[in-house]
Amino acid sequence: MTRSKKPSSPNKGAKAPGSQKRKAGARAPSDIQLSAEDRTTQPATKSKRATKGKGARKTSARKTKVAKSSKPNILFRAIRFLVYWGVILGIWGGIAVAGIVAYYGAQLPQSTDWQIPNRPPNVQILSHDGGLIANRGKTGGQEVRLSSLPPYLPDAVVAIEDHRFYSHFGFDPIGFTRAMVTNVIRGRLAQGGSTLTQQLAKNLFLEHKRTIERKVQELILAIWLETKFSKEEILEMYLNRVYFGAGATGVDAAARTYFNKPASVVTLAEAATIAGLLKAPSRLAPNRHPKRARARAKLVLAAMEREEFITPKERKLAMTMPVKAVARHKTNSLNYVADWVMEQLPAYIEDINEDIIVETTLDLRMQTLAERAISSALDTSGKKYGVGQGALVSATPMGAVRALVGGRSYQKSQFNRATKAKRQPGSAFKPFVYLASLELGNSPNGMRVDEPVRFGKWSPQNYSKKYMGQVSLRRALALSLNTVAAQLAFEVGPANVASTARRLGIHSKMANNPSIALGTSEVTPIELVGAYLPFANGGLRTDPYVISRILTKSGDVLYVHPALAGTQVIAPNVLANINSMMQETLISGTGKKALLPGRPAGGKTGTSQNYRDAWFVGYTANLVTGIWFGNDSGKATKKASGGNLPASAWKAYMVGAHNGMTIAALPGVSAQQLAASRKRLGAEANPWVNPDLLPEGQSAMPEPKPRGFFSRLFGLN
């Protein structure tokens, strides 16, 4: 029998509900699936993979949400951690800093004892007409007031060194932090971060050491300065005490050292150059490294423009201005005079504890002529005569030194040959021999025999190796005959010659033998000039001097050179004779190259043994001047004698030095002798001679000439 099939289910292969029992714990398919009819928007079927992906996305989203919500918490905790420990470290750091400050500050004196130390005193040396010769002292310049400076000079320093100077309290935290960061980045100490006030504190009170102790004390003192003084006072002290290199302390010294002018007249470009020196004075010196100095000055000018101290137009103009630095400040011959002044100063004032002014007798015009005469002679004829050095001393008949040159170049040698070099004067010593003879009764017209002579083992000879036979003393002195001078020294005695020379002003040791007549005993140029002064001043003993007055900067007088007439050391009649003889030396003797046209003068040439020294010492009624040429080593020259190089240089100087001076006879020489001498010199007698130098009863005025009709009509002379 055939069975009939059951109707198929709508879902093929699916079993009828309830046809089979469920296993224990199992879910019915209806629990996890929906029929197609139950779905409205979803597809009829969906894979198991898709279902799983959806669940994963939901889980990931929940995790991301949790992660995002946890980040602020971590950041907050980190910030809180840093703030907490930052505060802790700040407190302990502050305590440490306070401890360091207290420790090093305790080593300073009590603040009630703090005082600004005096600036090292400056010695300002002036010529007799008020011109500056030099500044001497540790600073090299004068102390200046801020008001006396051009405003752009302090502005330049502030702009490049401490542009927040007017706003900080002595310490600049911003500048300090910037400097420290720069140092860390560069890995070396490139910047210091010190303010002007800190630099001033260091210069005033502390040693220049890079230690924590010094830095802390510097800061303490800087704050004290800010509370004690105004910004202007601090800046003024700084500008007067900061070091600019080359021995210059303060802006005035810097201006004089590098530009040979006071700080009050420097230009904007020069002010920028001076301010630029503060970074590295030796490396940025305009006289040694002009390119570096100019580049630094441009930075200073840019800083000044940035701080609005100057306008862009002023900056551009300053950059085009030439800056001419002197090669070396202390090079000219005036420094020989300044050194000589400083050597004498302790004899007049005991202690120098404030700025002082020394007024001297020096004439700047004559000093220039003197320096030119020596340098020109050496430049043109030094090699020819084998001469390397020269010296000159020129003074008024009463001893006021008008010019002094101590050597060829002060830059190369600071040894003052005019005041310190002892050399044999040679025949320039003979006037003392002849003077001693005249004082014993001999006359200029007395006769001697020029012939070979011997005194013991000594047998002097004339330089020409020739002999003239009978000759007058006047002629023997004019021609500088050695044999006659030796005879006179033997006649009067070497001791008498030495006594005569000492009476007139020679104080060096002199040999007590006949050779003294030929100037074998050494003397200095200024000493020999001093001994010639009585010939020019009427026979009075007087010593050369250069200091006329010393006073403080406030005007208190510390010393005045006494106006003493001097002691009479040559009788008037003897003086007239020796002056007429000395005048003949220039007219017809060995000193003809020193002849001054139209102006009476006397003098004597001098040449030492083997031509080692060449001299000419001469005088008028206005000036006494001595010149020496030779070599420092004592090496013999190439026959340089008193009658060539020294005589020519003497004339070159004296002609210019006498410009504007009255022509006058030598003391003791009559008006008739003056006219006769001037006639021989190739000039008419000058009627305007000094009446004080004429014999009593003689007039200095000539008889007036009758005037013609037109002269009377128009008032012409």
C-alpha positions as CSV (number, residue, x, y, z in Angstrom):
1,M,0.0,0.0,0.0
2,T,1.4,3.3,-1.0
3,R,1.8,6.1,1.6
4,S,0.8,9.6,0.7
5,K,3.5,12.5,1.1
6,K,3.1,15.2,3.6
7,P,2.7,18.7,2.4
8,S,6.0,20.4,2.1
9,S,6.9,23.2,4.4
10,P,7.2,26.7,3.0
11,N,10.8,26.7,4.1
12,K,12.4,23.7,2.3
13,G,13.9,21.3,4.7
14,A,12.6,23.0,7.7
15,K,10.9,20.9,10.3
16,A,7.6,21.7,11.7
17,P,7.5,23.5,14.9
18,G,7.3,21.2,17.8
19,S,8.1,18.1,15.7
20,Q,11.3,17.6,17.7
21,K,12.2,18.1,21.2
22,R,14.8,20.8,22.1
23,K,17.9,19.9,23.8
24,A,18.3,21.1,27.3
25,G,19.8,24.6,27.4
26,A,19.6,25.2,23.7
27,R,18.1,28.3,22.1
28,A,15.4,28.0,19.5
29,P,16.2,29.4,16.1
30,S,13.5,31.9,16.5
31,D,15.5,33.5,19.4
32,I,18.3,34.6,17.1
33,Q,16.7,34.9,13.7
34,L,13.8,36.8,12.2
35,S,11.7,35.6,9.3
36,A,11.7,37.5,6.1
37,E,8.3,38.8,6.8
38,D,9.4,40.3,10.0
39,R,12.1,42.5,8.3
40,T,11.0,45.8,6.8
41,T,14.2,47.6,5.7
42,Q,16.9,45.1,6.1
43,P,17.9,42.7,3.4
44,A,16.4,39.3,3.5
45,T,19.7,37.8,4.6
46,K,22.7,39.1,6.4
47,S,26.0,37.3,6.9
48,K,27.3,36.3,10.2
49,R,30.6,38.3,9.4
50,A,28.7,41.5,9.0
51,T,26.9,41.0,12.3
52,K,30.2,40.4,14.0
53,G,31.8,43.6,12.5
54,K,29.0,45.7,13.8
55,G,29.6,44.5,17.3
56,A,33.4,45.2,17.0
57,R,32.7,48.8,15.9
58,K,30.5,49.4,18.9
59,T,33.2,48.0,21.2
60,S,36.0,50.2,19.5
61,A,33.8,53.3,19.8
62,R,33.3,52.7,23.5
63,K,37.1,52.2,24.0
64,T,37.9,55.4,22.0
65,K,35.4,57.4,24.0
66,V,37.0,56.1,27.2
67,A,40.6,56.9,25.9
68,K,39.5,60.4,24.9
69,S,38.0,61.1,28.3
70,S,41.1,59.9,30.0
71,K,43.6,62.2,28.2
72,P,42.7,65.5,30.0
73,N,43.0,63.7,33.3
74,I,46.6,62.6,32.4
75,L,47.5,66.1,31.2
76,F,46.0,67.7,34.3
77,R,47.9,65.3,36.5
78,A,51.2,66.1,34.6
79,I,50.7,69.9,34.9
80,R,49.8,69.5,38.6
81,F,52.9,67.5,39.1
82,L,55.1,70.0,37.4
83,V,53.5,72.9,39.2
84,Y,53.9,71.2,42.5
85,W,57.5,70.4,42.1
86,G,58.2,73.7,40.4
87,V,56.9,75.5,43.5
88,I,58.9,73.2,45.8
89,L,62.1,73.6,43.8
90,G,61.4,77.4,43.5
91,I,61.0,77.7,47.2
92,W,64.2,75.7,47.9
93,G,66.0,77.5,45.0
94,G,64.9,80.8,46.4
95,I,66.2,79.8,49.8
96,A,69.5,78.6,48.3
97,V,69.9,81.9,46.4
98,A,69.0,83.9,49.5
99,G,71.6,81.9,51.4
100,I,74.2,82.5,48.8
101,V,73.5,86.2,48.7
102,A,73.5,86.4,52.5
103,Y,76.7,84.4,52.7
104,Y,78.7,86.5,50.1
105,G,77.0,89.7,51.1
106,A,78.1,89.2,54.7
107,Q,81.7,89.3,53.5
108,L,81.2,92.9,52.3
109,P,81.7,95.8,54.7
110,Q,78.7,97.3,56.4
111,S,76.6,99.3,53.9
112,T,77.0,102.3,56.2
113,D,80.7,102.3,55.4
114,W,80.3,102.1,51.7
115,Q,81.7,105.1,49.9
116,I,82.6,105.9,46.3
117,P,86.4,105.7,46.1
118,N,88.1,108.7,44.6
119,R,88.9,108.5,41.0
120,P,92.7,108.3,40.4
121,P,93.9,111.9,40.2
122,N,94.8,113.4,36.8
123,V,97.6,115.8,36.3
124,Q,96.8,118.2,33.5
125,I,100.0,119.8,32.1
126,L,99.5,123.1,30.3
127,S,101.8,125.4,28.2
128,H,102.4,129.0,29.4
129,D,99.5,130.2,27.2
130,G,97.1,127.5,28.4
131,G,97.4,124.9,25.7
132,L,97.3,121.3,26.7
133,I,100.7,119.5,26.7
134,A,99.5,116.2,28.2
135,N,97.4,114.4,30.9
136,R,99.4,112.3,33.3
137,G,98.2,109.8,35.9
138,K,96.5,106.4,35.9
139,T,93.5,107.6,33.9
140,G,95.2,109.5,31.0
141,G,92.4,112.0,30.9
142,Q,90.3,114.5,32.9
143,E,87.2,113.9,34.8
144,V,84.2,115.3,32.9
145,R,80.7,116.3,33.7
146,L,77.9,114.7,31.9
147,S,76.6,118.2,30.9
148,S,79.9,119.0,29.2
149,L,79.6,116.0,26.8
150,P,77.7,115.9,23.5
151,P,74.5,114.0,24.3
152,Y,75.1,111.4,21.7
153,L,78.2,110.2,23.5
154,P,76.5,108.8,26.6
155,D,73.5,107.8,24.4
156,A,75.9,105.7,22.3
157,V,77.2,103.9,25.4
158,V,73.7,103.3,26.8
159,A,72.3,102.0,23.4
160,I,75.0,99.4,22.9
161,E,75.8,98.4,26.5
162,D,72.5,98.6,28.4
163,H,69.5,99.9,26.5
164,R,67.2,99.3,29.5
165,F,69.5,101.3,31.7
166,Y,66.8,103.9,32.5
167,S,64.2,101.3,33.4
168,H,65.9,98.6,35.5
169,F,66.9,98.8,39.2
170,G,70.6,97.8,38.7
171,F,69.8,94.3,37.6
172,D,68.2,93.5,34.2
173,P,66.4,90.1,34.4
174,I,65.6,90.1,30.7
175,G,69.1,90.9,29.7
176,F,70.5,88.4,32.1
177,T,68.2,85.6,30.9
178,R,69.0,86.4,27.3
179,A,72.7,86.3,28.0
180,M,72.4,82.9,29.8
181,V,70.4,81.4,26.9
182,T,73.0,82.6,24.4
183,N,75.8,81.2,26.5
184,V,74.1,77.8,26.7
185,I,73.4,77.7,23.0
186,R,76.9,78.7,22.0
187,G,78.5,76.5,24.7
188,R,80.8,79.2,26.0
189,L,80.7,82.5,27.9
190,A,79.7,84.8,25.0
191,Q,77.7,87.4,27.0
192,G,77.8,88.6,30.5
193,G,74.4,90.3,31.0
194,S,75.8,92.9,33.3
195,T,74.1,96.3,33.4
196,L,76.1,99.6,33.4
197,T,75.4,99.8,37.1
198,Q,76.9,96.4,37.7
199,Q,79.9,97.2,35.6
200,L,80.4,100.4,37.6
201,A,80.1,98.5,40.9
202,K,82.8,96.1,39.7
203,N,85.1,99.0,38.7
204,L,84.6,100.8,41.9
205,F,84.7,98.1,44.5
206,L,85.7,94.7,43.2
207,E,88.5,92.8,41.6
208,H,88.0,91.7,38.0
209,K,87.4,87.9,38.7
210,R,84.7,85.7,37.2
211,T,83.5,84.0,40.3
212,I,80.1,83.5,41.9
213,E,81.2,85.5,44.9
214,R,82.2,88.5,42.8
215,K,79.0,88.3,40.7
216,V,76.7,88.2,43.8
217,Q,78.6,91.1,45.5
218,E,78.4,93.0,42.2
219,L,74.7,92.7,42.1
220,I,74.3,93.8,45.8
221,L,76.5,96.8,45.2
222,A,74.7,97.7,42.0
223,I,71.3,97.8,43.7
224,W,72.9,99.9,46.5
225,L,74.2,102.4,43.8
226,E,70.7,102.6,42.3
227,T,69.2,103.5,45.6
228,K,72.0,106.0,46.4
229,F,72.4,107.9,43.2
230,S,70.4,109.1,40.3
231,K,70.7,107.5,36.8
232,E,72.5,110.6,35.6
233,E,75.1,110.4,38.4
234,I,75.6,106.7,37.8
235,L,76.1,107.2,34.1
236,E,78.6,110.1,34.7
237,M,80.6,108.0,37.1
238,Y,80.6,105.1,34.6
239,L,81.8,107.3,31.8
240,N,84.7,108.6,33.9
241,R,85.8,105.3,35.2
242,V,85.4,102.6,32.5
243,Y,88.5,101.4,30.7
244,F,88.8,102.0,26.9
245,G,92.2,100.4,26.3
246,A,95.7,101.9,25.6
247,G,95.9,103.2,29.2
248,A,92.8,105.4,28.8
249,T,90.3,105.4,31.6
250,G,87.2,107.5,31.0
251,V,85.7,108.9,27.8
252,D,87.9,112.0,27.9
253,A,91.1,109.9,28.0
254,A,89.7,107.7,25.2
255,A,88.9,110.8,23.0
256,R,92.4,112.1,23.5
257,T,94.1,108.8,23.1
258,Y,92.4,107.8,19.9
259,F,91.4,111.1,18.3
260,N,93.8,113.6,20.0
261,K,90.9,115.8,21.1
262,P,88.8,116.3,24.3
263,A,85.6,114.3,24.7
264,S,83.5,117.5,24.6
265,V,84.1,117.9,20.8
266,V,84.0,114.4,19.4
267,T,81.7,113.8,16.4
268,L,78.8,111.3,16.4
269,A,80.9,108.8,14.4
270,E,83.8,109.2,16.9
271,A,81.3,108.8,19.8
272,A,80.0,105.5,18.3
273,T,83.6,104.3,17.9
274,I,84.4,105.1,21.5
275,A,81.3,103.3,22.7
276,G,82.2,100.3,20.5
277,L,85.5,99.9,22.3
278,L,83.8,98.7,25.5
279,K,83.3,95.2,24.1
280,A,87.0,94.6,23.4
281,P,89.2,97.6,23.7
282,S,92.4,96.1,22.2
283,R,90.7,94.2,19.4
284,L,88.5,97.2,18.4
285,A,91.0,100.0,18.7
286,P,90.5,102.4,15.8
287,N,94.2,103.2,15.5
288,R,95.2,99.5,15.3
289,H,92.2,97.8,13.8
290,P,90.2,100.4,11.8
291,K,88.0,98.0,9.9
292,R,86.9,96.2,13.0
293,A,86.3,99.5,14.8
294,R,84.2,100.9,11.9
295,A,82.1,97.7,11.7
296,R,81.5,97.9,15.5
297,A,80.6,101.6,15.2
298,K,77.9,100.8,12.6
299,L,76.3,98.4,15.1
300,V,76.4,101.2,17.7
301,L,74.8,103.6,15.4
302,A,72.1,101.1,14.5
303,A,71.4,100.5,18.2
304,M,71.1,104.3,18.7
305,E,68.6,104.5,15.9
306,R,66.6,101.6,17.3
307,E,66.5,103.2,20.7
308,E,65.5,106.5,19.0
309,F,68.5,108.4,20.2
310,I,69.2,109.5,16.6
311,T,67.2,109.6,13.4
312,P,67.8,107.3,10.4
313,K,69.1,110.4,8.6
314,E,71.6,111.1,11.3
315,R,72.8,107.5,11.3
316,K,73.4,107.5,7.6
317,L,75.2,110.8,7.8
318,A,77.4,109.5,10.6
319,M,78.3,106.4,8.7
320,T,79.7,108.6,5.9
321,M,81.8,110.7,8.2
322,P,85.6,110.0,8.3
323,V,87.0,108.8,11.6
324,K,90.7,109.6,11.7
325,A,92.4,108.0,14.7
326,V,95.9,109.1,15.6
327,A,98.5,106.4,15.1
328,R,99.7,106.6,18.6
329,H,98.6,109.3,21.2
330,K,101.9,109.6,23.0
331,T,104.3,110.1,20.1
332,N,105.3,113.7,19.9
333,S,108.1,115.5,21.7
334,L,105.7,117.1,24.2
335,N,105.7,113.8,26.1
336,Y,109.4,114.4,27.0
337,V,108.3,117.6,28.7
338,A,105.4,115.9,30.4
339,D,107.6,113.1,31.7
340,W,110.1,115.7,33.0
341,V,107.3,117.6,34.8
342,M,106.1,114.4,36.5
343,E,109.6,113.6,37.7
344,Q,109.8,117.0,39.4
345,L,106.3,117.1,40.8
346,P,107.0,115.3,44.1
347,A,109.6,118.0,45.0
348,Y,106.8,120.6,45.0
349,I,103.8,118.8,46.4
350,E,103.9,115.7,48.6
351,D,100.7,113.8,47.8
352,I,98.5,114.0,44.7
353,N,95.0,113.0,45.9
354,E,93.0,115.1,43.6
355,D,93.1,116.4,40.0
356,I,95.7,119.1,39.7
357,I,96.8,121.6,36.9
358,V,100.5,122.2,36.3
359,E,101.2,125.4,34.4
360,T,104.5,125.3,32.6
361,T,106.8,127.8,30.8
362,L,106.6,125.8,27.5
363,D,105.7,127.6,24.3
364,L,103.8,125.2,21.9
365,R,104.9,127.1,18.8
366,M,108.5,127.0,19.7
367,Q,108.2,123.3,20.7
368,T,106.9,122.5,17.2
369,L,109.8,124.4,15.7
370,A,112.3,122.6,17.9
371,E,110.9,119.1,17.1
372,R,110.9,120.0,13.4
373,A,114.5,121.2,13.6
374,I,115.8,118.0,15.2
375,S,113.8,115.6,13.0
376,S,114.5,117.5,9.8
377,A,118.3,117.5,10.5
378,L,118.3,113.8,11.3
379,D,116.1,112.9,8.3
380,T,118.2,114.9,5.8
381,S,121.7,114.5,7.2
382,G,121.6,111.9,9.9
383,K,122.8,109.1,7.6
384,K,125.5,111.3,6.0
385,Y,127.0,112.1,9.4
386,G,126.3,108.8,11.0
387,V,124.1,110.4,13.6
388,G,121.0,108.6,15.1
389,Q,119.8,110.9,17.9
390,G,119.4,114.5,18.8
391,A,118.3,116.7,21.7
392,L,117.4,120.4,22.1
393,V,116.8,122.7,25.1
394,S,115.7,126.3,24.6
395,A,115.0,128.8,27.5
396,T,114.6,132.4,28.2
397,P,117.7,134.2,29.7
398,M,116.0,133.8,33.1
399,G,115.6,130.1,32.7
400,A,112.0,129.6,31.6
401,V,112.2,126.6,29.3
402,R,110.3,127.3,26.1
403,A,111.1,124.1,24.1
404,L,112.6,120.7,25.0
405,V,113.2,117.7,22.7
406,G,114.5,114.6,24.3
407,G,115.1,112.5,21.3
408,R,114.3,111.7,17.7
409,S,111.1,109.7,18.5
410,Y,109.3,109.4,21.8
411,Q,107.4,106.4,20.4
412,K,110.6,104.5,19.9
413,S,112.5,105.7,22.9
414,Q,111.2,107.5,26.0
415,F,114.7,108.3,27.3
416,N,115.0,112.0,27.7
417,R,118.4,112.9,26.3
418,A,117.9,116.6,27.0
419,T,117.7,116.1,30.8
420,K,119.4,112.7,31.4
421,A,122.1,112.0,28.8
422,K,125.5,112.9,30.0
423,R,127.9,113.5,27.1
424,Q,131.2,115.2,26.6
425,P,130.6,118.9,25.6
426,G,133.9,119.2,23.8
427,S,134.7,122.8,22.9
428,A,131.3,124.0,24.0
429,F,132.9,123.9,27.5
430,K,135.7,126.4,26.5
431,P,133.7,129.6,27.3
432,F,134.2,128.8,31.0
433,V,137.9,128.5,30.5
434,Y,138.1,131.9,28.7
435,L,135.8,133.4,31.3
436,A,138.1,132.3,34.1
437,S,141.1,133.8,32.2
438,L,139.3,137.1,31.7
439,E,138.4,137.2,35.4
440,L,142.1,137.0,36.2
441,G,142.8,140.1,34.1
442,N,143.4,138.9,30.5
443,S,141.6,140.7,27.7
444,P,140.1,139.5,24.5
445,N,143.0,141.0,22.6
446,G,145.6,139.3,24.7
447,M,148.0,137.2,22.6
448,R,149.0,133.5,22.8
449,V,151.0,131.2,20.5
450,D,149.1,128.5,18.8
451,E,151.7,125.7,18.7
452,P,152.2,122.1,19.9
453,V,152.2,122.0,23.7
454,R,152.6,119.2,26.3
455,F,151.4,119.0,29.9
456,G,152.9,115.9,31.4
457,K,151.8,113.0,29.2
458,W,149.0,115.1,27.6
459,S,149.6,116.8,24.3
460,P,146.5,118.4,22.8
461,Q,146.1,119.0,19.1
462,N,143.9,121.2,17.0
463,Y,141.2,119.4,15.0
464,S,142.8,120.8,11.8
465,K,146.2,119.5,12.9
466,K,147.5,123.0,11.9
467,Y,148.8,125.9,14.0
468,M,148.5,129.6,13.5
469,G,151.3,131.0,15.7
470,Q,150.5,134.4,17.3
471,V,146.8,134.7,17.8
472,S,144.4,136.8,20.0
473,L,142.2,135.2,22.6
474,R,139.2,136.5,20.7
475,R,140.4,134.7,17.6
476,A,141.4,131.6,19.4
477,L,138.0,131.1,20.9
478,A,136.2,131.9,17.6
479,L,138.4,129.2,15.8
480,S,138.2,126.8,18.8
481,L,142.0,126.3,19.0
482,N,142.7,123.5,21.5
483,T,146.2,124.5,22.2
484,V,145.3,128.0,23.4
485,A,142.5,126.7,25.6
486,A,144.8,124.2,27.2
487,Q,147.3,126.9,27.9
488,L,144.7,129.1,29.6
489,A,143.5,126.1,31.7
490,F,147.0,125.5,32.8
491,E,147.5,129.2,33.6
492,V,144.4,129.6,35.7
493,G,144.4,126.0,37.0
494,P,141.9,123.2,36.3
495,A,140.3,123.7,39.7
496,N,139.6,127.4,38.9
497,V,138.0,126.4,35.6
498,A,135.8,123.8,37.3
499,S,134.9,126.4,40.0
500,T,133.9,128.9,37.3
501,A,131.7,126.4,35.5
502,R,130.1,125.3,38.7
503,R,129.4,128.9,39.6
504,L,127.5,129.4,36.4
505,G,125.4,126.2,36.7
506,I,127.4,123.0,35.9
507,H,126.8,120.6,38.7
508,S,128.2,117.3,37.2
509,K,131.5,116.0,38.4
510,M,134.4,117.6,36.6
511,A,138.0,116.2,36.2
512,N,140.7,118.2,37.9
513,N,143.2,118.2,35.1
514,P,144.2,120.3,32.1
515,S,142.0,118.3,29.7
516,I,139.0,119.9,31.4
517,A,139.6,122.8,28.9
518,L,138.5,120.6,26.0
519,G,135.2,119.5,27.6
520,T,136.2,115.9,28.6
521,S,133.9,116.0,31.7
522,E,130.3,114.9,30.9
523,V,127.3,117.1,31.2
524,T,123.6,117.0,30.2
525,P,122.2,119.4,27.5
526,I,120.0,121.2,29.9
527,E,122.8,121.6,32.4
528,L,125.1,123.2,29.7
529,V,122.3,125.5,28.5
530,G,121.7,126.5,32.2
531,A,125.4,127.4,32.5
532,Y,125.1,129.7,29.4
533,L,122.1,131.6,30.8
534,P,124.3,134.2,32.6
535,F,125.8,135.2,29.3
536,A,122.4,136.2,28.1
537,N,120.8,137.7,31.2
538,G,123.4,140.1,32.4
539,G,125.6,137.8,34.4
540,L,123.0,136.3,36.8
541,R,123.0,132.7,38.0
542,T,119.7,131.0,37.3
543,D,118.6,127.4,36.7
544,P,116.4,126.2,33.9
545,Y,112.8,125.5,35.1
546,V,109.6,124.4,33.5
547,I,107.0,124.5,36.2
548,S,105.6,128.0,36.8
549,R,102.6,127.2,39.0
550,I,100.6,124.3,40.4
551,L,97.0,124.5,41.5
552,T,94.0,122.2,42.1
553,K,91.2,121.9,39.7
554,S,89.1,124.0,42.1
555,G,91.7,126.8,41.9
556,D,93.7,126.4,45.1
557,V,97.3,127.4,44.4
558,L,99.8,124.8,45.6
559,Y,103.1,126.3,44.3
560,V,104.4,129.3,42.4
561,H,107.9,129.6,41.0
562,P,109.7,132.3,42.9
563,A,110.4,135.4,40.9
564,L,114.0,135.8,42.0
565,A,116.5,137.9,40.2
566,G,119.4,135.5,40.7
567,T,122.9,136.0,42.0
568,Q,125.5,138.0,40.1
569,V,128.1,135.5,38.9
570,I,129.8,137.5,36.1
571,A,131.0,141.1,36.6
572,P,129.6,143.5,34.0
573,N,132.9,144.4,32.4
574,V,133.9,140.7,32.1
575,L,130.5,139.9,30.7
576,A,130.9,142.5,27.9
577,N,134.2,141.0,26.9
578,I,133.1,137.3,26.9
579,N,129.9,138.3,24.9
580,S,131.9,140.1,22.3
581,M,134.2,137.1,21.9
582,M,131.3,134.7,21.7
583,Q,129.6,136.8,19.1
584,E,132.7,136.6,17.0
585,T,132.3,132.8,16.8
586,L,129.2,133.2,14.7
587,I,130.6,136.0,12.6
588,S,134.0,134.6,11.6
589,G,134.6,131.4,13.6
590,T,133.5,127.8,13.7
591,G,129.8,128.8,14.2
592,K,129.3,130.7,10.9
593,K,126.5,128.3,9.9
594,A,124.6,129.5,12.9
595,L,124.7,133.1,12.0
596,L,121.4,134.9,12.4
597,P,121.1,137.7,9.8
598,G,120.4,141.0,11.5
599,R,120.3,139.6,15.0
600,P,123.3,139.7,17.4
601,A,124.0,136.3,18.9
602,G,126.8,134.5,20.6
603,G,127.6,130.8,20.9
604,K,130.1,128.0,20.8
605,T,130.5,124.9,18.8
606,G,131.5,121.6,20.5
607,T,132.9,118.3,19.2
608,S,134.0,115.6,21.5
609,Q,136.9,113.1,21.0
610,N,136.6,110.9,17.9
611,Y,133.5,112.9,16.8
612,R,131.2,111.1,19.2
613,D,129.3,114.2,20.1
614,A,128.4,117.4,18.2
615,W,127.1,120.5,19.9
616,F,126.1,124.0,19.4
617,V,125.1,126.2,22.3
618,G,124.2,129.8,21.5
619,Y,122.1,132.7,22.7
620,T,120.6,136.0,21.9
621,A,119.1,138.6,24.3
622,N,115.9,136.6,24.1
623,L,116.7,132.9,24.0
624,V,119.4,130.5,25.0
625,T,119.4,127.2,23.0
626,G,121.6,124.2,23.0
627,I,121.6,121.3,20.5
628,W,123.3,117.9,20.7
629,F,123.7,115.2,18.1
630,G,125.2,111.8,18.5
631,N,124.5,108.1,19.1
632,D,123.1,106.5,22.2
633,S,125.8,103.8,22.0
634,G,128.6,106.4,22.0
635,K,129.6,105.2,18.5
636,A,131.7,107.7,16.6
637,T,129.9,109.8,14.0
638,K,131.0,110.4,10.4
639,K,132.8,113.6,11.4
640,A,129.7,115.3,12.7
641,S,131.0,118.5,14.4
642,G,129.5,121.4,16.1
643,G,130.0,123.6,13.1
644,N,127.9,121.6,10.7
645,L,124.8,119.7,11.7
646,P,124.1,121.3,15.1
647,A,124.9,124.8,13.9
648,S,122.5,124.5,11.0
649,A,119.7,123.0,13.1
650,W,120.3,125.7,15.7
651,K,119.8,128.4,13.1
652,A,116.7,126.8,11.6
653,Y,115.1,126.8,15.1
654,M,116.2,130.2,16.2
655,V,115.1,132.0,13.1
656,G,111.5,130.8,13.5
657,A,111.6,131.1,17.3
658,H,112.5,134.8,17.2
659,N,109.6,135.8,15.0
660,G,108.0,138.9,16.6
661,M,110.8,139.3,19.2
662,T,112.6,142.6,19.5
663,I,116.2,142.7,18.2
664,A,118.6,143.6,21.0
665,A,122.3,143.7,21.7
666,L,123.8,141.0,23.9
667,P,124.2,142.1,27.6
668,G,127.1,144.5,28.1
669,V,127.6,145.2,24.4
670,S,127.2,148.9,23.7
671,A,124.9,150.4,21.1
672,Q,127.9,151.2,18.9
673,Q,129.0,147.6,19.1
674,L,125.5,146.5,18.3
675,A,125.4,148.7,15.2
676,A,128.9,147.5,14.1
677,S,128.0,143.9,14.7
678,R,124.7,144.2,12.8
679,K,126.6,145.9,9.9
680,R,128.9,143.0,9.8
681,L,125.9,140.7,9.9
682,G,124.5,142.4,6.8
683,A,121.6,144.3,8.2
684,E,121.0,147.8,9.4
685,A,120.9,148.6,13.1
686,N,117.5,148.2,14.6
687,P,116.4,151.4,16.4
688,W,113.9,149.4,18.6
689,V,116.4,147.7,20.8
690,N,115.4,146.9,24.4
691,P,116.5,150.1,26.4
692,D,117.0,147.9,29.5
693,L,119.9,146.2,27.7
694,L,121.6,149.4,26.7
695,P,124.3,151.1,28.7
696,E,123.2,154.0,30.9
697,G,122.6,157.3,29.2
698,Q,122.1,155.8,25.7
699,S,118.9,156.0,23.8
700,A,117.3,153.3,21.9
701,M,115.6,155.8,19.5
702,P,117.5,157.1,16.5
703,E,117.5,160.7,15.6
704,P,114.3,161.5,13.5
705,K,114.8,162.2,9.8
706,P,113.3,165.4,8.4
707,R,110.1,164.8,6.6
708,G,109.4,166.1,3.1
709,F,106.4,168.2,1.9
710,F,104.2,165.4,0.9
711,S,105.0,163.5,4.1
712,R,104.0,166.5,6.2
713,L,100.9,167.0,4.0
714,F,99.5,163.5,4.3
715,G,100.9,162.7,7.7
716,L,103.4,160.1,6.3
717,N,106.5,159.0,8.3
